[in-house]
Amino acid sequence: MNQTSNIHSITLPTPFAVGDVNVYLIDGEKLTLVDTGPKTKEAWEAFLTQINEIGFNVSEIEQVVLTHHHPDHVGLSDYLKDKGTEFIGLAYNEPWLRQDPEFLDHHDEFYLRVYKEMGIEKFHEKAMQRIRGYLSYSCSINIHTVVKEGDRIDGLPGWKVIETPGHAQGHLSLLREEDGVMIGGDHLIQHISSNALIEPPPIGVPERPKTLLQYRDSLRKLLDLEVYTVYPGHGKPVFNPKALIKKRLMKQEERADNILNMIIDRPLTGFDICQRLFPSIFLKELGLTMSETLGHLDLLSSNDQIQITEKDGVLYFQAKEAV
């Protein structure tokens, strides 16, 4: 547990490979919690212990700001919803946080289409079982206050909402302008690069979000802001965020170049490319590795460097100079 000014960092265990998650208690005009952690007994007990050590009681939390909908960041919201706590977040997250059945069906249909296009339809059912399993660590709540870019939050003077989509479609960060402190969720993490996860668009929106392109835009947005310290969802604070952002952007371009070299001689499916990029973990972490693969193919496509052809519903990717 770390403390900086009126920001208290609480570290909670998760059942996920990413490890512990950080949530943040801000002692403002309203006692505000940013993210809640996964819905497990271990996380709840750790949360109660640490908030009491800080000198507060869980019943004093007046509002919760959720950076995004992923279970390791929202699950304990179920433990707080009966205590009169107000939940605040972006509109995209609402069907995820309600676990809306219509949206979850839309979610599964979206991934079936993507998995087929990438040449891995046979893994779709198993992948959906795993994703639905993750939702057991999530919550079932309503967002009481929907915020958007530039909004101020009642009870948090000096803080501004910054939309930072990419890792998740409904991802926000909170920026305290007076000292350039940002609570950044999973937008920027020191020890690992955040994956721009492929996610479905809202119901009725036909086009798949290009999440890596969004993420790169969100990273570049921080370069134009006065941000000096980022308190992340995982790991230690980032004290030189702009240098790390430039490193992340460069690494993404290097990976895209690596993929381009793979598809100079002949076209490959997304799954072919994924196996070459991640030979030891592509099946174990198929959702993550396919998101990485498809995101970098989107980057190459946006630069007009690849040609995409379709055969029997499967997409094939080849470097343009080889065509």
C-alpha positions as CSV (number, residue, x, y, z in Angstrom):
1,M,0.0,0.0,0.0
2,N,1.4,3.3,-1.1
3,Q,0.3,6.9,-0.4
4,T,0.9,10.1,-2.3
5,S,-0.8,13.2,-1.1
6,N,-4.5,12.3,-0.9
7,I,-4.2,9.4,-3.3
8,H,-3.9,6.0,-1.6
9,S,-2.9,2.9,-3.6
10,I,-4.3,-0.4,-2.6
11,T,-2.9,-3.6,-4.2
12,L,-5.2,-6.6,-4.5
13,P,-4.6,-10.2,-5.6
14,T,-6.2,-11.5,-8.8
15,P,-6.6,-15.0,-10.3
16,F,-5.2,-13.8,-13.6
17,A,-1.8,-14.1,-15.2
18,V,-1.3,-10.3,-15.0
19,G,-1.0,-10.6,-11.2
20,D,-2.0,-8.0,-8.6
21,V,-4.2,-5.1,-9.5
22,N,-3.9,-1.5,-8.1
23,V,-7.0,0.4,-7.1
24,Y,-6.9,3.9,-5.8
25,L,-8.7,5.7,-3.0
26,I,-8.9,9.5,-3.4
27,D,-9.6,11.5,-0.3
28,G,-11.4,14.4,-2.0
29,E,-14.6,16.3,-1.3
30,K,-16.1,12.8,-1.7
31,L,-14.2,9.7,-0.8
32,T,-13.7,8.2,-4.3
33,L,-12.5,4.8,-5.3
34,V,-11.0,4.3,-8.7
35,D,-11.6,0.7,-9.8
36,T,-12.4,-2.1,-7.3
37,G,-10.5,-5.3,-8.1
38,P,-11.8,-8.8,-9.0
39,K,-14.8,-10.5,-7.3
40,T,-13.0,-12.9,-5.1
41,K,-13.0,-13.5,-1.3
42,E,-9.2,-12.9,-1.2
43,A,-9.4,-9.6,-3.0
44,W,-12.3,-8.4,-0.7
45,E,-10.4,-9.3,2.5
46,A,-7.3,-7.6,1.2
47,F,-9.3,-4.5,0.3
48,L,-10.9,-4.3,3.8
49,T,-7.6,-4.7,5.6
50,Q,-5.9,-2.0,3.5
51,I,-8.7,0.5,3.6
52,N,-8.8,0.2,7.4
53,E,-5.1,0.6,7.6
54,I,-5.4,3.9,5.7
55,G,-8.0,5.0,8.3
56,F,-11.3,4.7,6.4
57,N,-14.2,2.3,6.5
58,V,-15.7,0.8,3.3
59,S,-19.1,2.4,4.2
60,E,-17.5,5.8,3.7
61,I,-16.8,5.3,0.0
62,E,-19.3,7.6,-1.7
63,Q,-18.5,6.9,-5.4
64,V,-16.5,4.6,-7.6
65,V,-14.9,5.6,-10.9
66,L,-14.3,2.6,-13.2
67,T,-11.5,3.0,-15.7
68,H,-12.8,0.1,-17.9
69,H,-14.9,-3.0,-17.7
70,H,-12.4,-5.8,-17.3
71,P,-13.1,-8.1,-14.4
72,D,-9.9,-7.5,-12.5
73,H,-10.9,-3.8,-12.3
74,V,-14.6,-4.0,-11.5
75,G,-15.6,-7.2,-9.8
76,L,-15.7,-6.0,-6.2
77,S,-18.3,-3.4,-7.3
78,D,-20.9,-6.1,-6.4
79,Y,-19.7,-5.8,-2.8
80,L,-20.2,-2.1,-2.8
81,K,-23.5,-1.7,-4.7
82,D,-25.7,-2.4,-1.7
83,K,-23.9,0.3,0.3
84,G,-25.4,3.2,-1.7
85,T,-22.2,3.7,-3.7
86,E,-22.5,5.7,-6.9
87,F,-20.8,4.2,-10.0
88,I,-19.3,6.4,-12.7
89,G,-17.9,5.4,-16.1
90,L,-18.1,5.6,-19.9
91,A,-21.2,4.6,-21.7
92,Y,-19.6,1.7,-23.6
93,N,-19.1,-0.2,-20.4
94,E,-22.8,-0.3,-19.4
95,P,-23.8,-3.6,-21.1
96,W,-20.6,-5.3,-19.9
97,L,-21.2,-4.2,-16.3
98,R,-24.9,-5.2,-16.4
99,Q,-23.8,-8.5,-18.1
100,D,-26.7,-7.8,-20.5
101,P,-27.7,-11.1,-22.2
102,E,-28.4,-9.5,-25.6
103,F,-25.0,-7.8,-25.6
104,L,-23.2,-11.1,-24.6
105,D,-24.9,-12.9,-27.5
106,H,-23.7,-10.0,-29.8
107,H,-20.3,-10.4,-28.2
108,D,-20.1,-14.1,-29.1
109,E,-21.4,-13.6,-32.6
110,F,-18.7,-10.9,-33.1
111,Y,-15.9,-13.2,-32.0
112,L,-17.2,-16.0,-34.2
113,R,-16.9,-13.8,-37.2
114,V,-13.5,-12.6,-36.2
115,Y,-12.2,-16.1,-35.5
116,K,-13.5,-17.3,-38.8
117,E,-11.8,-14.5,-40.7
118,M,-8.5,-15.2,-38.9
119,G,-8.7,-18.9,-39.7
120,I,-9.3,-20.2,-36.1
121,E,-13.1,-20.8,-36.1
122,K,-12.5,-24.3,-34.5
123,F,-11.2,-22.6,-31.3
124,H,-14.2,-20.2,-31.0
125,E,-16.3,-22.3,-28.6
126,K,-13.5,-22.9,-26.2
127,A,-12.5,-19.3,-26.3
128,M,-16.0,-18.1,-25.5
129,Q,-16.2,-20.6,-22.6
130,R,-13.0,-19.0,-21.2
131,I,-14.2,-15.5,-21.6
132,R,-17.6,-16.3,-20.0
133,G,-15.6,-17.8,-17.2
134,Y,-13.8,-14.5,-16.7
135,L,-17.2,-12.9,-16.2
136,S,-17.6,-14.8,-12.9
137,Y,-15.0,-12.4,-11.5
138,S,-16.9,-9.4,-12.8
139,C,-20.0,-7.7,-11.5
140,S,-23.6,-6.9,-12.2
141,I,-24.1,-3.2,-11.7
142,N,-25.6,-0.1,-13.3
143,I,-23.5,3.0,-14.0
144,H,-25.3,5.9,-12.3
145,T,-23.3,8.7,-14.0
146,V,-22.0,8.4,-17.5
147,V,-19.0,10.6,-18.2
148,K,-17.1,11.6,-21.4
149,E,-13.9,13.3,-22.5
150,G,-13.2,16.5,-20.6
151,D,-15.9,16.0,-17.9
152,R,-15.3,16.9,-14.2
153,I,-16.6,14.6,-11.6
154,D,-18.5,15.9,-8.6
155,G,-16.5,15.6,-5.4
156,L,-13.2,15.4,-7.2
157,P,-12.1,19.0,-7.8
158,G,-9.1,19.4,-10.1
159,W,-9.5,16.1,-11.8
160,K,-10.6,15.7,-15.5
161,V,-11.8,12.7,-17.5
162,I,-9.5,11.7,-20.4
163,E,-10.9,9.1,-22.7
164,T,-8.1,6.6,-23.5
165,P,-9.6,3.8,-25.6
166,G,-7.4,1.0,-27.0
167,H,-6.8,-1.6,-24.3
168,A,-10.5,-1.4,-23.8
169,Q,-13.1,0.4,-25.8
170,G,-14.6,2.1,-22.8
171,H,-11.3,3.1,-21.1
172,L,-10.9,6.3,-19.2
173,S,-8.0,7.9,-17.2
174,L,-8.3,10.7,-14.6
175,L,-5.9,13.6,-14.9
176,R,-5.1,16.0,-12.0
177,E,-4.0,19.1,-14.0
178,E,-2.3,21.0,-11.2
179,D,0.5,18.5,-10.9
180,G,0.2,16.2,-14.0
181,V,-0.8,13.1,-12.0
182,M,-2.9,10.6,-13.9
183,I,-4.7,7.5,-12.7
184,G,-4.4,5.5,-15.8
185,G,-6.0,2.1,-15.4
186,D,-4.3,-0.2,-17.9
187,H,-3.5,2.5,-20.4
188,L,0.2,2.7,-19.6
189,I,2.0,0.1,-17.5
190,Q,5.8,0.2,-16.8
191,H,6.7,-3.5,-16.8
192,I,4.4,-4.8,-19.6
193,S,2.9,-3.4,-22.7
194,S,-0.9,-3.1,-22.6
195,N,-2.6,-5.3,-25.2
196,A,-5.1,-3.5,-27.4
197,L,-7.8,-6.1,-27.1
198,I,-10.1,-6.9,-29.9
199,E,-13.6,-6.1,-28.6
200,P,-17.1,-5.9,-30.2
201,P,-18.6,-2.6,-31.2
202,P,-21.9,-1.5,-29.6
203,I,-25.0,-3.3,-30.9
204,G,-26.0,-1.8,-34.3
205,V,-22.4,-0.7,-35.2
206,P,-21.2,-2.9,-38.0
207,E,-17.5,-2.0,-38.2
208,R,-15.0,-3.7,-36.0
209,P,-13.0,-1.2,-33.8
210,K,-9.4,-1.0,-34.9
211,T,-8.1,-1.2,-31.3
212,L,-4.4,-0.9,-31.8
213,L,-4.9,2.3,-33.9
214,Q,-7.1,3.7,-31.2
215,Y,-4.5,2.8,-28.6
216,R,-1.7,4.5,-30.5
217,D,-3.9,7.6,-30.8
218,S,-4.6,7.5,-27.0
219,L,-0.9,7.2,-26.3
220,R,-0.1,10.1,-28.5
221,K,-2.8,12.1,-26.8
222,L,-0.8,11.8,-23.5
223,L,2.3,13.2,-25.3
224,D,0.3,16.4,-25.9
225,L,-0.8,16.7,-22.2
226,E,1.1,17.8,-19.1
227,V,1.3,14.3,-17.6
228,Y,4.3,13.6,-15.3
229,T,3.3,10.6,-13.2
230,V,0.9,7.8,-14.1
231,Y,-0.5,5.5,-11.4
232,P,-1.3,2.3,-13.3
233,G,-3.7,-0.6,-12.8
234,H,-0.7,-3.0,-12.4
235,G,2.8,-2.5,-11.2
236,K,4.7,0.6,-10.0
237,P,4.0,4.2,-10.9
238,V,5.4,5.5,-14.2
239,F,7.5,8.6,-13.6
240,N,8.6,9.3,-17.1
241,P,5.5,8.5,-19.1
242,K,6.4,10.3,-22.3
243,A,9.6,8.3,-22.7
244,L,7.8,5.0,-22.1
245,I,5.0,6.0,-24.6
246,K,7.6,6.7,-27.3
247,K,9.2,3.3,-26.6
248,R,5.8,1.6,-26.8
249,L,5.0,3.2,-30.2
250,M,8.3,2.2,-31.6
251,K,8.0,-1.4,-30.5
252,Q,4.6,-1.6,-32.1
253,E,6.1,-0.4,-35.4
254,E,8.9,-2.9,-35.1
255,R,6.4,-5.8,-34.6
256,A,4.4,-4.6,-37.6
257,D,7.6,-4.7,-39.7
258,N,8.3,-8.2,-38.4
259,I,4.9,-9.3,-39.6
260,L,5.5,-7.6,-43.0
261,N,8.6,-9.7,-43.5
262,M,6.7,-12.8,-42.8
263,I,4.2,-12.2,-45.6
264,I,6.5,-11.0,-48.4
265,D,6.8,-14.4,-50.1
266,R,3.3,-15.7,-49.7
267,P,0.0,-14.7,-48.1
268,L,-0.8,-16.1,-44.6
269,T,-3.9,-16.3,-42.5
270,G,-4.1,-14.4,-39.2
271,F,-3.6,-17.7,-37.3
272,D,-0.5,-18.5,-39.4
273,I,1.0,-15.2,-38.4
274,C,0.0,-15.5,-34.8
275,Q,1.7,-18.9,-34.5
276,R,4.9,-17.4,-35.9
277,L,4.8,-14.4,-33.6
278,F,4.0,-16.3,-30.4
279,P,5.1,-19.9,-31.0
280,S,5.1,-20.9,-27.3
281,I,1.9,-19.3,-26.0
282,F,-0.4,-18.7,-29.0
283,L,-2.9,-21.4,-27.9
284,K,-2.6,-20.8,-24.2
285,E,-3.3,-17.1,-24.6
286,L,-5.2,-17.1,-27.9
287,G,-7.4,-14.1,-27.1
288,L,-4.3,-12.0,-26.3
289,T,-2.1,-13.2,-29.1
290,M,-4.8,-12.9,-31.7
291,S,-5.5,-9.3,-30.6
292,E,-1.8,-8.5,-30.9
293,T,-1.7,-10.1,-34.3
294,L,-4.9,-8.5,-35.7
295,G,-4.0,-5.1,-34.2
296,H,-0.7,-5.0,-36.0
297,L,-2.3,-6.1,-39.3
298,D,-4.6,-3.2,-38.9
299,L,-1.6,-0.9,-38.5
300,L,0.0,-2.3,-41.7
301,S,-3.4,-1.9,-43.5
302,S,-3.7,1.7,-42.3
303,N,-0.3,2.4,-43.8
304,D,-1.4,0.7,-47.1
305,Q,1.4,-1.9,-46.8
306,I,-0.7,-5.1,-47.2
307,Q,-3.2,-6.6,-49.5
308,I,-6.1,-8.6,-47.9
309,T,-7.9,-11.3,-49.9
310,E,-10.7,-13.6,-48.8
311,K,-11.3,-17.3,-49.5
312,D,-14.2,-19.3,-48.0
313,G,-14.6,-16.6,-45.3
314,V,-10.9,-16.7,-44.2
315,L,-8.7,-13.6,-44.7
316,Y,-5.2,-13.9,-46.2
317,F,-2.6,-11.1,-45.7
318,Q,0.3,-10.4,-48.0
319,A,2.9,-7.5,-48.3
320,K,1.9,-5.2,-51.2
321,E,5.3,-5.0,-52.7
322,A,5.2,-8.8,-53.2
323,V,1.9,-8.8,-55.0
